Amino acid sequence: MKLTFRQRLFLYVALLFIIVTVGIALFENSRERQFKTEALTEQLEIYTDVIQSQLTLNNDFQISQVENVQNVMPPELRITILDLSGNVLFDNAVENVERLENHIGREEVIDARTTTTNTGSHIRLSESTDIKYLYFAKKYSGNYVRVALPYDIEVRQFIKADNLFLYFLIIIGGVSLFLIHRITHQFGSSIKRLHNFAMQPSDTSINFTDDEIGVIGNKILENYKQIEAHKKNLTLEKQKLLQHIQISEEGICFVSSSGKVEYHNGLFIQYLNQLTDEPKSEAYEVLIDPTFEQLHDFIVHGEDNYFDTQINKHGKIFSLRAIIFEDKSFEIILTDISQQEKTQKLKQEITGNIAHELRTPVTSIRAYLETVLDHELPDDKKEYFIRQAYTQTMTLSEMIKDISIISRVEEAPNSFDLEAVDIRHLLSNLKKEKATALAEKNMKMQWDLPEKCIVKGNLSLLNSIFRNLIENSIRYAGENVVINISVYKEDEKFYYFSFYDTGKGIQNETALNRIFERFYRVHEGRTRDTGGSGLGLSIVKNAVLFHKGMITAKNRKNAGLEFIFNLHK
């Protein structure tokens, strides 16, 4: 079974404490035994001195003198007298000392002979009496005196160390182990909480203790929560970025510093296939296909961190950009700018057309005014030229107004206010406004609309749609023409209108697809004598598109030009 950290910590600390305690106890016991043994040997030395004093009292060795001394000493005390050669002269424990061997090799005798104190002690089993003794011997000038006490219970108890210190150590050890248990339990509890948190970091409900480990745990938990919050925000921002990249109109590819494609959107593959000669399914082809040779050279040798160029291939124009980041990874961006280039070219053409269209009335105005200023003219001629200049000025004003309307519809559609417009009421006003022009060409205007034909739109633009269509018929349809306006269908969202006249129509039907272009004229011979800016039908188309509709033109079977369009209700 695997021990927990707390158990291991408790075991290690307890084991260390027990080793130290046992070592101290053994050392103290040894010291105590040594002290008591020394005290006992000192007592035995006193006995030897007393015995020796009796032996040398009359400078003559007498056994009776030893026996007299023995009577005042412990009865179990064994007394042995040796000469300097180690021969036993007397032993009160043995009747016949002659059978005893020489004692010069006994340990206590050797110590008495060789030490500076002339004393020696030893504990062993006696060969002659078969009793274990504590021997003490002392060397004197003419002999050795050896005394011994049986090493029995009484002597062992005297010599045995005082166990009070050992008991004290045991008590202290028990208390210490209990405290160690409490400390390791608390410490181990904090470690266990840290372990559980490390194994299941999603569980942020863990409560740590108030100790130092708990403080560290709480700090780690706090940092973890912050990291998780930052990670969540980072993931959210990454998802936003990826969603943005996916719906972006640019093909985007991210490449690591090692040349591995890390991410790309679908549009990048689509654009890649439009530029390469063979179909490609992998984004890394951009790094090896010869079409992107300039990009390859920039990645390998580029001194700057930004690259921008254009690729014109297969009738398409693409912008190719690359950005190298600090970690040497880079981003490749492909953008289809074909339409932008086309729009730019169209704008240039429109600018040229506007300049051309403005040049004619401006030149006419200048010529008329120079004629009036530089020549003496009759009043009727002068008035004629001034009126012609005024007419050209009105044409110029209409042209500028129409250009402004088209630009506003295309560039700022939100600037137009919306309201509910009654188409029947609008047509009634236009019929009154154009009554004179209609009468001059003997033209009739009629409509067949629902009782409540209401369109939510801009009044000015809706008015421009029908006014320009009416003016177009007045200018080009001819005389004795009928203008008819009807709603041939309606659904929940749209009214479907038919606007036609019974006039000439357009003979060259290929021109039907271009009549909505700005300044386009079906016949170059048609000059501005018929009036108008050349932008009327372009305004009509843009105004219809503004109202979420579509418009087309066709020649009617029975002669005349018809416009089919729808307007959002």
Secondary structure, DSSP 4 states (H G I P E B T S, - for coil): -PPPHHHHHHHHHHHHHHHHHHHHHHHHHHHHHHHHHHHHHHHHHHHHHHHHHHHTTTTS--HHHHHHHHTTS-TT-EEEEEETT--EEEETT-S-GGGSPP-TTSHHHHHHHHSTT-EEEEEEE-TTT--EEEEEEEE-SSEEEEEEEE-SHHHHHHHSPPTHHHHHHHHHHHHHHHHHHHHHHHHHHHHHHHHHHHH-TT-TT----SSHHHHHHHHHHHHHHHHHHHHHHHHHHHHHHHHHHHH-SEEEEEE-TTS-EEEE-HHHHHHHHHHSSS----GGGGGT-GGGHHHHHHHHH-SSSEEEEEEEETTEEEEEEEEE-TTS-EEEEEEE-HHHHHHHHHHHHHHHHHHHHHHHHHHHHHHHHHHHHHS---HHHHHHHHHHHHHHHHHHHHHHHHHHHHHHHHH-GGGS--EEEEHHHHHHHHHHHTHHHHHHTT-EEEEE--TT-EEEE-HHHHHHHHHHHHHHHHHHS-SS-EEEEEEEEE-SSEEEEEEEESS---S-GGGGGTTTSTT--S-TT--GGG-S-S-HHHHHHHHHHHTT--EEEEE-TTSSEEEEEEEE-
